[in-house]
Amino acid sequence: MPLIGNVDPRRASVILTGIQPKIAQTLVDLGADLSSIVTRATLESGIAHVRDR
């Protein structure tokens, strides 16, 4: 199940932050493929990820 439509990785990156555990478990149960998406627990850690790249 694609979560992100036509994101061109050369132009944009997706960082998913702040997902509650119950929502994350639901995504897993639905078979969502998050392998191409950076995930971080908090917005602050998502910003740090971008800053540290």
TAGIDA-V206641 format. One record per run of one state. SS is the DSSP state (~ for helix, > for strand, _ for the rest). FROM is the first residue (numbers start at 1). TO is the last residue. If there is no record, write none. Layout:
<<SS/FROM/TO> <SS/FROM/TO>>
//
This chain:
<<_/1/14> <>/15/17> <_/18/20> <~/21/29> <_/30/37> <>/38/40> <_/41/42> <~/43/51> <_/52/53>>
//
